[in-house]
Amino acid sequence: MLASQPTLSWARGYVQRGRGAVANTQVAHYRLSDLVNRWFVSAEEGRGLLMRRGLVDFSWDVIWPEDFDTPDDMLEARLRDVEGYVIFVHGWTGNRSIWEELPGMVVRENRRLVALAVDHNGFGGSRFVNPNPPLDSCCPPSAMLTLQGWVDALKLRRQPGEPAPKVINFVGHSMGGATLFYLNPILWRLGEVTRYAIAPALLLNDSLHRAFYTAMGLGISLVNRIRLFEPIEQLIKPGMIDTLCAGAASFVKQAHDRQYAETPRGTTSATFQAMGMLDNWEIARQWDLFRVLLGHKDALVGLLPMMDLLSAMEMPAGHVRVVAGSHYMFSVGQETVFQHAQNRDLAIEDILSLHQRAFQLQKTGVGGSRGFS
């Protein structure tokens, strides 16, 4: 006899909800600690995850397409009975808001998908208990372990007794993109997970950018210990944010400005250092459902070193796309409307194409390892 239908009862435990940024979408905000306190998630899974990962909390938004306000008593079924989930993972000094309209645009194109945009790695509503966390808590491999535990705690994957396939689609930018390389494919079924890394800040063989990130982290750490250097930080920060957000919408720059101000310096410092000093080459070379998007004018992820790294890891050439754009090549700023708007459309097409291939692979066991369509 099949097990009973799995439950996503936590869907009713939102903190707040309303209309999404994209027409005919809705959004709800969640906090893991709140779900545990209200018995929507077991303390063993929820609070245990936070304790293991050294977090005060973990927060995220859920975005789904709907032409009417979904009643609360229909919310669980609406978020459960889908083809899969698209999980958006931001980069350093960012939070779930940097994706702007992208999650809503994706689910509006495929109404059988639901998007989840997370705060992670010490930023937004997912802060560390220790404001000066160790480097091994802030690195991409650690972030991937947190995401895996969170996915399991929410029962997002296909559960025993659930008849239909379900795909978990990860989309990561910058540090979030680097995080996706550390997913362990042994823990996932055939066709169960896809990965789409946008400007991944994986600097394993990029000595120039490694030195830059490490120096920035050490500098912020110095300011954190010696307040006398705060004026220097105020001179450096605008240039750093401008470089990060070049070509992006003004909203993205404002989000990074606010997040930088709200995040403990110890967390920002440790994150920069962890990215610069990362030397973990334990990356499974399983690329069938993994694609990478790079910008030709990205000042924070060197195009040539990244291409060299992907080549050394034997990622097929057809799985890498290079577009005209900056680090935020998917965010449409006033000076980048023509190109970045095209990049955003390409990203949506790629995400949906990866999902369809994975979904078909689960249904039939047949799926190609072709590159971008």
Secondary structure, DSSP 4 states (H G I P E B T S, - for coil): -PPPPP--GGGGG-SEEEE-SSTTEEEEEEEHHHHHHTTSS-HHHHHHHHHHHTBS--EEEEEEE-SS---HHHHHHHHHSSSEEEEEE--TT--GGGGTTHHHHHHHHSTTEEEEEE--TTSTT--BSSSS--HHHHSHHHHHHHHHHHHHHTT-SPPTT--S--EEEEEEETHHHHHHTT--GGGS-TTSEEEEEES----TT-HHHHHHHHHHHHHHHHHHH-GGGHHHHHHHHHHHHHHHTTTS-HHHHHHHHHHHHHS-HHHHHHHHHHHHH----------TTEEEEEETT-SSS-HHHHHHHHHHTT--GGGEEEES--TTTTS--TTSHHHHHHHHHHHHHHHHHHHHHHHHHHHHS--------
